[in-house]
């Protein structure tokens, strides 16, 4: 175990072995004759090993934050305080789309036949352009059966169901 002490003349920090306690030596900095002091704690006997009791160190108590003192005052109000953080307003895109409702349009093939001409594709295209691609949610093909007035027979035909915002 080493003894750490300062020179009384030049205040140079010195470190010597504990066996040199009480001996006189020259200070390496100022060359003054100084006496090595006795160790502050008594040396343990060599026969029995030193007993070290475990100490519990609180890391929070040793931190810089624990050494800082703050004197804070909490404001006292009669009613609830003002709300400092408000909910964000919806973006303009969401607000513009918020007014639109979900709607369904079914276009049947039989409704698109005029004077012997099949206009099914033209009518579906015209409707899709009117609604716009951004507003279309889904397009579902359908098959259905209906009674033909001229032949009095059941006919199977097709249609398209369009789900959109509008």
C-alpha positions in Angstrom: 0.0 0.0 0.0 1.4 3.4 -1.0 1.4 6.6 1.0 0.4 9.7 -1.0 1.4 13.1 0.5 2.5 16.7 -0.6 5.8 18.3 0.1 5.4 21.1 2.7 7.8 23.4 0.8 6.8 23.2 -2.9 3.4 21.3 -2.6 4.7 18.6 -5.0 2.6 15.4 -4.7 4.7 12.4 -3.7 4.0 8.7 -3.5 6.1 6.2 -1.5 5.7 2.7 -0.3 4.1 2.3 3.2 7.3 0.6 4.5 9.1 4.0 4.2 6.8 5.7 6.8 8.8 7.9 9.2 11.9 7.9 6.9 13.5 11.1 5.7 14.2 11.8 2.1 14.9 14.6 -0.3 12.0 16.1 -2.4 12.8 15.5 -6.1 11.4 19.0 -7.0 12.9 21.3 -4.4 15.6 19.1 -2.8 14.3 19.9 0.7 14.6 17.2 3.4 11.2 15.9 4.3 9.9 13.2 6.6 7.4 10.6 5.2 4.2 10.7 7.3 2.6 7.7 8.9 -0.3 6.2 6.9 -3.7 7.6 7.8 -5.2 4.2 8.3 -3.5 1.5 10.3 -1.9 -1.2 8.2 -3.6 -4.6 8.3 -1.7 -7.5 9.9 -0.1 -9.8 7.4 -1.5 -12.9 9.1 -5.2 -12.2 8.6 -6.5 -11.0 5.2 -8.4 -7.7 5.2 -12.2 -8.0 5.4 -14.0 -5.8 2.9 -17.6 -5.3 3.5 -19.7 -4.8 0.4 -21.0 -1.2 0.1 -24.1 -0.4 -1.9 -23.5 2.5 -4.2 -26.5 4.4 -5.5 -25.6 5.5 -9.1 -28.2 8.3 -8.9 -26.7 9.7 -5.7 -23.3 9.8 -7.3 -24.4 11.5 -10.4 -24.1 15.2 -11.2 -27.8 15.6 -11.3 -28.1 14.6 -7.6 -25.7 17.4 -6.6 -27.6 20.1 -8.4 -30.3 21.8 -6.4 -33.4 23.3 -8.1 -36.0 25.3 -6.3 -39.0 25.1 -8.6 -42.5 26.5 -8.1 -45.6 24.9 -9.4 -48.2 27.4 -10.7 -51.6 27.2 -8.9 -54.6 27.9 -10.9 -58.3 28.0 -10.1 -59.4 26.1 -13.2 -57.7 23.9 -15.8 -54.7 25.4 -17.5 -54.6 26.3 -21.2 -54.0 23.4 -23.6 -50.5 24.0 -25.1 -50.4 21.0 -27.4 -53.3 20.8 -29.8 -54.3 18.0 -32.1 -52.9 18.6 -35.6 -55.4 19.6 -38.2 -56.0 17.2 -41.1 -54.0 17.9 -44.3 -55.9 19.6 -47.1 -56.0 16.3 -49.2 -57.8 14.5 -46.4 -60.1 17.4 -45.8 -61.0 17.6 -49.5 -61.7 13.8 -49.7 -63.6 13.9 -46.4 -66.7 15.3 -47.9 -67.0 12.5 -50.5 -69.1 9.4 -49.7 -68.6 5.9 -50.9 -71.0 5.1 -53.7 -71.7 2.2 -56.0 -72.5 2.2 -59.7 -73.6 -0.9 -61.7 -73.4 -0.8 -65.4 -75.3 -3.7 -67.1 -74.5 -4.8 -70.6 -78.2 -4.9 -71.6 -78.6 -1.2 -70.7 -75.7 -0.3 -73.1 -77.2 -1.7 -76.3 -78.7 1.0 -78.5 -80.1 0.4 -82.0 -78.2 -2.9 -82.3 -74.8 -1.3 -81.3 -72.9 -2.5 -78.2 -71.8 0.6 -76.3 -70.8 -1.2 -73.1 -67.1 -0.3 -73.3 -67.8 3.3 -74.2 -70.2 3.8 -71.3 -67.8 2.2 -68.7 -64.9 4.3 -70.0 -67.0 7.5 -69.9 -68.1 6.8 -66.3 -64.5 6.0 -65.2 -63.1 9.2 -66.7 -65.9 11.2 -65.1 -65.2 9.8 -61.6 -61.4 9.9 -61.9 -58.8 7.2 -61.2 -58.0 8.5 -57.7 -61.6 8.1 -56.5 -62.1 4.5 -57.7 -62.0 2.0 -54.9 -62.8 -1.2 -56.9 -64.2 -2.6 -60.1 -65.9 -6.0 -60.0 -67.2 -8.0 -63.0 -70.7 -9.6 -62.5 -72.8 -12.1 -64.3 -76.6 -12.1 -64.0 -79.7 -13.7 -65.4 -82.6 -11.7 -66.8 -85.9 -12.4 -68.7 -85.6 -11.2 -72.4 -88.9 -9.5 -73.3 -88.8 -10.4 -77.0 -88.0 -14.1 -76.6 -89.5 -14.7 -73.2 -86.4 -16.7 -72.2 -83.9 -16.4 -69.4 -80.6 -14.9 -70.7 -77.2 -14.8 -68.8 -75.4 -11.5 -69.3 -72.6 -9.5 -67.7 -72.1 -6.2 -65.9 -69.6 -4.2 -64.0 -69.9 -2.9 -60.4 -67.8 0.1 -59.6 -67.2 1.3 -56.0 -66.0 4.9 -55.9 -65.8 8.1 -53.8 -68.1 10.8 -55.0 
